[in-house]
Amino acid sequence: MEPEQVRSSATPATSRRELHRAGDAARRQRSTRSARSTTALGRWAPRGAVLAALAAATIAFPVADATFTTQDAPEGVTPVAAAVGLPTAYEVLSSTTVGTTPTTLLAAAPGRAVLADVASRSVEREPLPGCDGLARTDGANGQIASSDLCVLWDPAQSLRGDAAVALSELNANYRAAFRRDLCITDSYRPLAVQRRLAVTKPGLAATPGRSNHGWGLAIDLCATETNSSDVMAWLRANGPTYGWDNPQWARRGGSGPYEPWHWEYVPGTTALGTNWD
């Protein structure tokens, strides 16, 4: 056979093999594209489910809550929001009013338990049982009748009504932050006690008859409080919200002796004009 005849007879077989190879390559490409599509669908399916759930929670549920009123509810069934006097989810999400934080909801010190919400609910019920919170000022300094004072959580300590209630509100939040009551060594001081301190602690005690302790408007903290940087930082941040503050004269560099333990009820001392410089 001549060479030209050999080449000619081999051409159809070669063409068939090339066609088979081309067909195999096309099938592999289709299989690869299908696998990629399946993988992409698998990846996006969970995401789509999450997006659908979020849409239902933020759009469908609030709208349903807004349309489901007390009148629509079956007999004996009341929507939860209406039952406790709260706005519906729709009203919250659609409202343009910015709510303010109640003064009784204060932040706890770093690392402490945040229980201020529980404390605030207790405060709203009755901050200091048995105390009406009235500011009775009939007596002279250091000569106030015990009936015009309110006993604190420590039965050995008492203050004027308004100062006592404000301090009790502060203490409720302090207790939520530190899991104990604020420790106090001194509060209202009768005139006799003021005179004794003027002799035993000269330079630290006010002139008898001029002390804000004698008006039931001042307290002294225990060393356990003043020695704690966490406690003092918390009191400096939150005390003024309730009217209680360490006066300027008692601070480091003030006009009087340095007394970080001495705190006063500022609305009361301001009204009496006893905010000493």
C-alpha positions in Angstrom: 0.0 0.0 0.0 1.2 3.5 -0.8 2.0 6.0 1.9 -0.7 8.3 0.7 -3.3 5.5 1.0 -2.3 4.8 4.6 -2.7 8.4 5.7 -6.1 8.5 3.9 -7.5 5.4 5.6 -6.4 6.5 9.1 -8.2 9.9 8.9 -11.8 8.7 9.8 -10.6 6.8 13.0 -8.6 9.8 14.2 -11.6 12.1 13.7 -13.8 9.8 15.7 -11.4 9.7 18.6 -11.2 13.5 18.6 -14.9 13.8 18.5 -15.1 11.4 21.5 -12.6 13.5 23.4 -14.4 16.7 22.6 -17.7 15.1 23.8 -16.1 14.0 27.1 -14.7 17.4 27.7 -18.1 19.0 27.1 -19.7 16.6 29.6 -17.1 17.3 32.2 -17.6 21.1 31.8 -21.4 20.6 32.2 -20.9 18.4 35.3 -18.5 21.0 36.9 -21.0 23.9 36.3 -23.8 21.8 37.8 -21.7 21.0 40.9 -20.8 24.6 41.3 -24.4 25.6 41.1 -25.4 23.0 43.7 -22.6 24.1 46.0 -23.6 27.8 45.8 -27.2 26.9 46.4 -26.2 24.9 49.4 -24.2 27.8 50.8 -27.0 30.4 50.3 -29.9 28.2 51.4 -29.2 28.7 55.2 -28.5 32.4 54.6 -31.7 32.8 52.9 -33.5 31.1 55.8 -31.9 33.4 58.3 -32.8 36.5 56.2 -36.4 35.3 55.9 -36.6 34.8 59.7 -35.2 38.3 60.3 -37.7 39.8 57.9 -40.6 38.0 59.7 -39.3 39.1 63.1 -38.9 42.8 62.2 -41.7 43.3 59.7 -44.4 40.6 59.8 -44.5 40.1 63.6 -44.7 43.8 64.5 -47.4 44.4 62.0 -49.3 41.5 63.3 -48.8 42.7 66.8 -50.2 46.1 65.8 -53.3 44.7 64.3 -54.0 42.2 67.1 -55.7 44.4 69.7 -57.5 43.5 72.9 -60.8 43.7 71.0 -59.5 41.1 68.4 -58.3 38.7 71.1 -60.5 35.7 72.0 -62.5 35.9 75.2 -60.3 35.7 78.2 -57.1 36.3 76.2 -55.2 39.6 76.4 -52.2 40.6 74.3 -49.0 40.5 76.5 -48.1 44.1 75.8 -51.5 45.4 76.7 -51.7 43.2 79.8 -48.6 44.8 81.3 -49.2 48.3 80.0 -46.3 48.2 77.4 -46.3 49.4 73.8 -46.6 46.8 71.0 -43.5 45.8 69.0 -44.9 47.8 66.1 -45.3 50.9 68.2 -41.7 50.6 69.5 -40.2 50.1 66.0 -42.3 52.8 64.4 -41.9 55.4 67.1 -39.7 58.5 66.5 -39.7 59.4 70.2 -36.4 58.9 72.0 -37.0 57.6 75.5 -35.0 58.8 78.5 -33.3 56.5 81.0 -34.9 56.6 84.5 -32.6 58.1 87.1 -32.9 54.9 89.1 -31.3 52.8 86.3 -27.6 53.5 86.9 -24.6 51.5 85.6 -22.9 49.2 88.1 -19.1 49.6 88.6 -16.9 47.5 86.2 -16.9 43.9 87.2 -20.0 44.1 89.4 -23.4 42.5 88.8 -25.8 44.7 86.8 -29.0 44.4 88.9 -30.1 48.1 88.8 -33.4 47.2 87.1 -34.4 45.0 90.0 -33.3 47.6 92.5 -35.2 50.4 90.6 -38.5 48.3 90.8 -38.0 48.0 94.5 -37.4 51.7 94.8 -40.6 52.5 92.9 -42.6 50.5 95.4 -41.3 52.1 98.6 -37.7 53.3 98.9 -37.7 53.5 102.7 -40.7 51.8 104.4 -42.3 54.0 107.1 -40.7 57.2 105.8 -43.0 59.8 104.1 -40.0 61.7 102.7 -41.2 65.1 104.0 -38.6 67.7 105.0 -39.6 68.7 108.5 -37.5 71.6 109.8 -39.2 72.7 113.0 -36.4 71.9 115.3 -33.1 73.7 115.8 -29.7 72.3 114.6 -29.0 69.1 116.7 -32.4 69.4 118.4 -34.7 67.8 115.8 -37.4 65.5 117.3 -36.9 61.8 116.5 -40.4 61.7 115.0 -39.3 64.2 112.4 -36.4 61.9 111.3 -36.4 58.7 109.3 -34.5 55.6 110.3 -32.2 54.2 107.6 -31.5 50.5 106.8 -29.0 50.7 109.7 -31.3 51.3 112.7 -28.6 53.3 114.4 -28.7 56.0 111.6 -31.3 58.5 110.7 -31.8 61.6 108.5 -34.4 64.2 107.6 -37.2 62.6 105.5 -36.3 63.9 102.1 -32.6 63.2 102.6 -33.3 59.7 103.9 -35.5 58.7 100.9 -33.0 60.0 98.4 -30.2 58.2 100.1 -32.3 55.0 100.2 -32.8 55.2 96.5 -29.1 55.6 96.0 -28.5 52.7 98.3 -30.9 50.4 96.4 -28.7 50.9 93.3 -25.5 50.6 95.3 -26.8 47.3 96.6 -27.5 46.1 93.1 -23.9 47.0 92.1 -22.0 45.8 95.1 -24.4 43.2 96.7 -24.4 45.0 100.1 -25.7 48.1 101.7 -23.7 51.3 101.8 -21.8 51.4 105.2 -22.3 54.5 107.3 -20.7 55.5 110.6 -22.6 58.8 111.2 -25.7 60.6 110.1 -27.9 62.9 112.3 -25.9 64.3 115.2 -27.6 65.7 118.3 -26.1 68.9 119.7 -24.5 67.1 122.6 -22.6 64.8 120.2 -21.5 67.8 118.2 -20.0 69.4 121.3 -18.2 66.2 122.3 -16.7 65.8 118.8 -15.6 69.4 118.8 -13.4 68.5 121.9 -12.3 65.0 120.9 -11.7 65.8 117.2 -10.7 69.4 116.9 -10.2 70.5 113.3 -12.4 67.7 112.0 -15.7 68.6 113.7 -17.9 71.6 112.7 -18.7 74.3 115.2 -21.5 72.9 117.3 -24.9 74.1 116.1 -23.6 74.7 112.5 -23.0 71.1 111.4 -25.1 69.7 108.5 -25.1 66.5 110.6 -27.2 68.5 113.0 -29.8 69.1 110.3 -30.0 65.5 109.4 -28.5 66.3 106.0 -25.0 64.7 106.2 -23.5 61.2 106.5 -20.0 59.8 107.1 -19.0 56.7 105.2 -17.1 53.7 106.7 -13.5 53.2 105.8 -14.5 50.1 103.8 -16.1 52.5 101.3 -13.5 55.3 101.2 -10.7 52.7 100.8 -12.3 51.2 97.7 -11.6 53.0 94.5 -14.5 51.2 92.8 -16.9 52.4 95.5 -15.8 56.0 95.5 -15.8 56.2 91.7 -19.3 54.8 91.7 -20.5 57.2 94.4 -18.9 60.2 92.6 -20.7 59.2 89.4 -24.1 58.3 90.8 -24.5 60.2 94.1 -25.3 63.6 92.6 -28.1 62.1 90.6 -29.9 61.6 94.0 -28.7 64.9 95.5 -25.8 63.4 97.5 -22.3 64.7 97.0 -18.9 65.1 98.7 -18.8 68.9 99.2 -16.0 70.9 97.6 -14.5 72.0 100.9 -14.0 68.3 101.9 -12.2 67.3 98.7 -8.5 67.2 98.2 -7.4 70.8 97.8 -10.6 72.2 99.2 -11.0 75.0 101.8 -11.5 72.5 104.7 -9.9 69.3 105.9 -9.8 66.5 103.4 -12.8 64.3 104.3 -13.8 61.9 101.4 -16.1 60.1 103.9 -18.3 63.2 104.4 -21.3 63.5 102.1 -24.2 65.9 102.2 -27.7 66.1 100.7 -27.2 69.2 98.5 -30.9 70.2 97.9 -31.3 70.4 101.7 -28.1 72.3 102.4 -28.8 74.7 99.5 -32.3 75.5 100.8 -30.9 76.2 104.3 -27.9 78.2 103.0 -25.4 75.8 104.7 -23.2 74.9 101.8 -20.1 75.9 103.5 -17.1 77.1 101.4 
